Amino acid sequence: MSKLVQQATQELRTAIEAAMRAAIEDGSLPQADLPAFTLEVPADRSHGDWACNAAMAGARAFRQAPRKIAESIASHLDLAPTYFDRCEIAGPGFLNFFLNPRFYADVLRDVEALGKDYGRSDYGKGEKVMVEFVSANPTGPMHMGNARGGALGDCLAAVLDAAGYDVWREFYVNDAGNQIEKFGISLEARYLQILQGEDAVEFPEDGYHGDDIREHAQNYVNEHGDGLLSVSPEERRAALVQYALPKNIARMQRDLEKYRIQYDKWFLESTLHEDGEVMEIVDILTKKGLTYEKEGAVWYRATDFGAEKDEVLIRQNGNPTYFTADIAYHRNKFNRGFTRCIDVWGADHHGHVARMKGAMDAVGLDGSKLDVVLIQLVRLVRAGEVVRMSKRSGKAIQLADLLDEVPIDAARFLFNMREANTQMDFDLDLAVQEDSQNPVYYVQYAHARICSLFQKLAGEGLTLRPCTSEELALLSAPEEIELLRHIASYTDEIVAAARGYDPARITRYVITLANLFHSFYNACRIGGEEDSLAHARLQLCSAVLTVIRNVLGMFKITAPERM
């Protein structure tokens, strides 16, 4: 939580404990150990800004009805040194506390002093965290699942960073194994078809049928001719993979950079094979008695660690499986000093989660330090109908197509509107709409509206200046208090979003902030008001501007000054 909220909470806890001690001292409450109690912000703030259950928690220790305990506590409370000005008893004995204007004045000063750092905290204590996301198969273009995973993964990393973690973003490139073999076979078939005719070579049924394979093969022929006809199939496939794979990876990097995603590292699976880390996994598990041979393959006793079935580590042909390489990769992550690793996977990988956590335990690491965020499917919708094909190309929509069709601000914001574990529809019409129905436009408009307001008021001679506590205490209208409360909760929202791996929480937060600002703007004048109130309201607008800018900046979304 923010230092200000932390301070208010501690002040209140201290005051409640002092009141209970004073009540015990004068006999209002019997001698007993002080009960543990909670302080929380109630959903309905009309009942108070903080609620306390001390009276209910103390019923057993004090052997009195909670309502009577609450009355004893309330009568001994001294709130003068705190950010609270009154306490009310509700229901069977809840203690509800109301903040005083000094708290809200300090919130505005906090925003002004911290500026772009407002909302950041040291909650994570600098813990080294890796977020691995997208990690799309490099044998073809990226799809809509990658678009959603990219936005959520990048924004999750941003939220963790703001919450005080030392965050690392990584893309795992599967440039080895079965899919690369299939990639080579597919490229070879298209290469031979181009040079020898479509009927000369039958394309493998389980090959990659995309047009990108044909394009790579044609480009290789254009650049290098038919030289690969005279070499072995193994050499031919290796040469074609060596030609096409870097181009695919470079295209992924371009598309993701356009999407404003930059990684600290693009980690190649092939390095794990070259360094011997994959086979080292087999050695570790074998030494622990966790492998056995069956039908010429090496198996891992995954069921010993909660999996539903055992897993093959080495196939009959002597090649390690993808699962073995995946264990090696996750072990490599932890060995690089990351104390928590977060994977953002498609929901179709849900069965892999327990297996990988168990494998970490099996190799001597802590599987509980591996967290997986599963992303559900996304559907593209236009005019209420599901869209599967690009208008431009007539083919399945890829990430690159989407980024050509909708603003990147909208893509990043809208994909981050729902929790990862919920299915979502991405409305292509809404993404390009320039009105309040479009959530990102609505938030950006609030930012631009405040910038325009400052410009207009400056022309009338009213500019931002420091306000006294007495001036800021004039902010007492319901719309002003709601806005102040929301601004005060920003740091806590970031911490909650980081703790729950739910960056969509911040998107919802800033939409609510924009909504509260528009309500304030419509209810509370600035120009033409008495000077002290006008300047206090101007400072409130400045705080809203700062928080909106901080949220949008954190999520790499532009904050326009004019719209």
Secondary structure, DSSP 8 states (H G I E B T S, - for coil): --HHHHHHHHHHHHHHHHHHHHHHHTTSS-S-------EE--SSGGG-SEEE-HHHHTHHHHTS-HHHHHHHHHHT---TTSSEEEEEEETTTEEEEEE-HHHHHHHHHHHHHHGGGTT---TTTT-EEEEE-----TTS---HHHHHHHHHHHHHHHHHHHTT-EEEEEEEE--SSHHHHHHHHHHHHHHHHHHH-TTTS---TTS--SHHHHHHHHHHHHHHTTGGGGS-HHHHHHHHHHHHHHHHHHHHHHHHHHTT---SEEEEHHHHHHTTHHHHHHHHHHHTT-EEEETTEEEE-GGGGT-SS-EEEE-TTS-B-HHHHHHHHHHHHHHTT-SEEEEEEEGGGHHHHHHHHHHHHHTTS-GGGEEEEEE--EEEEETTEEE-B-TTTSSB--HHHHHHHS-HHHHHHHTTSS-TTS-EEEEHHHHH--STTSHHHHHHHHHHHHHHHHHHHHHTT-------HHHHTT--SHHHHHHHHHHHTHHHHHHHHHHTT-THHHHHHHHHHHHHHHHHHHH---TTS-HHHHHHHHHHHHHHHHHHHHHHHHTT----S--
